[in-house]
Amino acid sequence: MLKVQEIREIIRLIDDSNINEFTYETNGTKIKIKKPTTHNVKDTNIEEVTQNIAIAPEPVVQEKKAPEKKEPEVEKETSMETFDYEIKSPMVGTFYKAPSPESEPYVKVGHKVEETSIVCIVEAMKLFNEIEAEVSGEIIEVLVEDGELVEYGQPLFRVKTT
């Protein structure tokens, strides 16, 4: 039986390759991955990809203005040495701090989280994946901006565990 992390790694490898179809079978478990053949993102220019993203431009602009404040940078400088755990992205995708542009973020610096607390969403291939904290503690640093593309294994949050 394959672990979820192994399946995610296979998906990432197939996504980064020129392979359009992949089948893997072992011990009665079968995985079949098919990429759409009508639209290859690697052959698309950046403007076309940007137009395909279903995000209203106005909230993105508003969200980008918020990080210009100097207060979060001060928090980052003081908290960098005191974290115990980093919540990392389990996949390549787009980071969203809230379930919708009008909603409050799942977590902010100073919020207490449990192992099953949802801290963000990573959207990959039109699927919105809720990311859990995996540890109990306090969010001491948010490392990415709303709407930012994240890589597999990229740290998203720093947590001081309890």
Backbone torsions as a table, in degrees:
resi	resn	phi	psi	omega
1	MET	NA	129.6	179.8
2	LEU	-82.0	145.2	175.4
3	LYS	-83.1	156.9	-179.7
4	VAL	-57.5	-41.7	-179.1
5	GLN	-62.1	-38.1	178.6
6	GLU	-66.8	-39.9	178.7
7	ILE	-64.7	-42.8	178.4
8	ARG	-61.4	-39.7	179.7
9	GLU	-65.4	-41.1	177.5
10	ILE	-61.9	-44.9	179.4
11	ILE	-60.1	-44.2	-179.6
12	ARG	-62.2	-43.5	-179.2
13	LEU	-64.8	-42.1	179.1
14	ILE	-67.0	-41.1	-179.9
15	ASP	-61.5	-36.7	-178.8
16	ASP	-82.6	-6.7	-176.9
17	SER	-103.5	179.8	177.1
18	ASN	-92.0	4.4	-179.5
19	ILE	-72.3	130.8	-179.8
20	ASN	-96.7	-24.4	-179.2
21	GLU	-143.7	138.1	-176.6
22	PHE	-142.0	132.3	176.6
23	THR	-128.8	134.6	-179.9
24	TYR	-135.5	129.2	-179.6
25	GLU	-134.7	131.0	177.9
26	THR	-155.3	135.5	176.1
27	ASN	48.0	43.0	177.8
28	GLY	81.4	-1.9	178.0
29	THR	-102.6	131.4	-178.5
30	LYS	-127.6	132.1	176.2
31	ILE	-120.8	130.2	176.2
32	LYS	-127.6	122.2	-179.2
33	ILE	-119.3	128.9	179.2
34	LYS	-127.2	129.3	174.6
35	LYS	-95.6	144.7	175.4
36	PRO	-62.4	136.5	-177.5
37	THR	-96.4	-10.4	-176.3
38	THR	-82.7	-19.1	-176.0
39	HIS	-142.9	106.5	179.8
40	ASN	-99.3	115.8	-176.3
41	VAL	-62.4	-32.8	-178.4
42	LYS	-65.8	-23.3	178.8
43	ASP	-94.3	4.1	-175.9
44	THR	-101.3	142.0	177.1
45	ASN	-79.1	165.3	-174.2
46	ILE	-60.4	-38.0	-178.5
47	GLU	-62.4	-40.8	179.5
48	GLU	-65.2	-42.7	179.4
49	VAL	-62.8	-43.2	179.7
50	THR	-61.8	-38.2	179.9
51	GLN	-68.4	-27.1	-179.2
52	ASN	-80.2	-12.6	179.7
53	ILE	-76.8	127.9	-174.7
54	ALA	-90.1	65.9	177.7
55	ILE	-128.7	133.1	177.4
56	ALA	-67.1	132.2	-176.0
57	PRO	-62.8	-33.8	-175.7
58	GLU	-62.0	-48.8	179.2
59	PRO	-62.2	-34.4	179.4
60	VAL	-63.4	-42.9	178.7
61	VAL	-62.6	-43.7	179.4
62	GLN	-62.5	-42.4	-178.9
63	GLU	-66.0	-34.8	-179.6
64	LYS	-70.8	-24.8	178.6
65	LYS	-72.1	-33.0	-176.2
66	ALA	-60.3	-42.2	-177.7
67	PRO	-64.9	-11.7	-179.4
68	GLU	-67.6	-17.2	178.6
69	LYS	-64.3	144.8	-177.0
70	LYS	-84.5	-15.5	-176.8
71	GLU	-59.8	-48.4	-179.7
72	PRO	-59.9	-32.5	179.4
73	GLU	-64.1	-37.3	177.6
74	VAL	-63.9	-42.7	177.8
75	GLU	-61.3	-41.2	-180.0
76	LYS	-62.4	-44.2	-177.9
77	GLU	-62.6	-39.8	-176.6
78	THR	-81.1	-25.5	-173.8
79	SER	-96.8	-9.3	-173.4
80	MET	-60.5	-30.9	-175.7
81	GLU	-86.6	-12.3	-169.5
82	THR	-107.1	12.2	-178.5
83	PHE	-88.3	151.8	178.8
84	ASP	-108.6	-21.9	-171.4
85	TYR	-150.7	143.8	174.3
86	GLU	-113.2	128.6	172.8
87	ILE	-84.8	120.0	-174.9
88	LYS	-109.7	155.7	178.6
89	SER	-72.4	127.7	178.9
90	PRO	-82.5	1.2	-176.7
91	MET	-161.6	167.6	172.6
92	VAL	-81.6	134.3	178.7
93	GLY	174.5	-162.3	-179.8
94	THR	-107.6	128.5	-178.0
95	PHE	-83.8	131.1	173.7
96	TYR	-128.4	129.6	-177.4
97	LYS	-85.4	-10.7	-178.2
98	ALA	-139.2	159.2	-179.6
99	PRO	-68.7	-22.2	175.1
100	SER	-153.0	161.9	-177.8
101	PRO	-59.4	-28.2	-178.2
102	GLU	-85.2	-15.8	-174.3
103	SER	-82.8	159.7	173.3
104	GLU	-70.8	151.1	176.4
105	PRO	-62.0	151.5	176.0
106	TYR	-58.1	-47.0	-179.8
107	VAL	-141.8	155.5	173.9
108	LYS	-132.0	171.7	175.3
109	VAL	-58.5	129.7	-179.7
110	GLY	99.9	-14.2	179.5
111	HIS	-71.6	142.1	174.0
112	LYS	-87.1	137.9	178.8
113	VAL	-129.2	153.8	173.0
114	GLU	-107.7	173.4	-178.3
115	GLU	-58.3	-34.3	-176.8
116	THR	-98.7	6.2	178.6
117	SER	-67.1	133.7	176.3
118	ILE	-80.2	127.6	-177.7
119	VAL	-107.2	-22.1	-179.5
120	CYS	-171.9	-178.9	173.9
121	ILE	-124.7	138.8	170.3
122	VAL	-118.0	117.3	-179.1
123	GLU	-92.6	125.3	178.5
124	ALA	-135.7	123.9	177.5
125	MET	53.3	47.5	177.2
126	LYS	68.6	9.7	175.2
127	LEU	-107.0	131.6	-179.0
128	PHE	-99.2	111.4	-175.2
129	ASN	-102.8	118.4	178.6
130	GLU	-77.4	129.9	-178.2
131	ILE	-103.2	128.1	-179.5
132	GLU	-95.1	158.3	-176.8
133	ALA	-67.8	-35.3	-179.1
134	GLU	71.4	-10.7	176.3
135	VAL	-142.3	159.8	173.6
136	SER	-95.9	137.9	179.6
137	GLY	166.0	-156.7	-177.9
138	GLU	-122.4	132.5	176.3
139	ILE	-69.8	120.9	179.6
140	ILE	-110.7	-13.0	179.2
141	GLU	-160.0	135.3	172.6
142	VAL	-104.4	121.9	-170.5
143	LEU	-96.4	-11.3	-178.1
144	VAL	-130.0	159.4	-179.6
145	GLU	-95.4	154.4	177.4
146	ASP	-60.8	132.7	179.4
147	GLY	85.0	0.5	-178.1
148	GLU	-79.3	141.1	173.9
149	LEU	-74.2	134.6	179.9
150	VAL	-121.7	153.2	179.8
151	GLU	-99.8	163.0	174.3
152	TYR	-60.5	128.9	178.3
153	GLY	81.8	-0.5	-180.0
154	GLN	-71.4	129.9	176.8
155	PRO	-63.1	133.6	179.9
156	LEU	-107.8	-40.7	-177.0
157	PHE	-138.6	153.6	170.4
158	ARG	-114.0	137.4	-173.2
159	VAL	-127.4	137.3	169.4
160	LYS	-95.3	110.2	-175.7
161	THR	-74.2	154.9	178.8
162	THR	-110.5	NA	NA
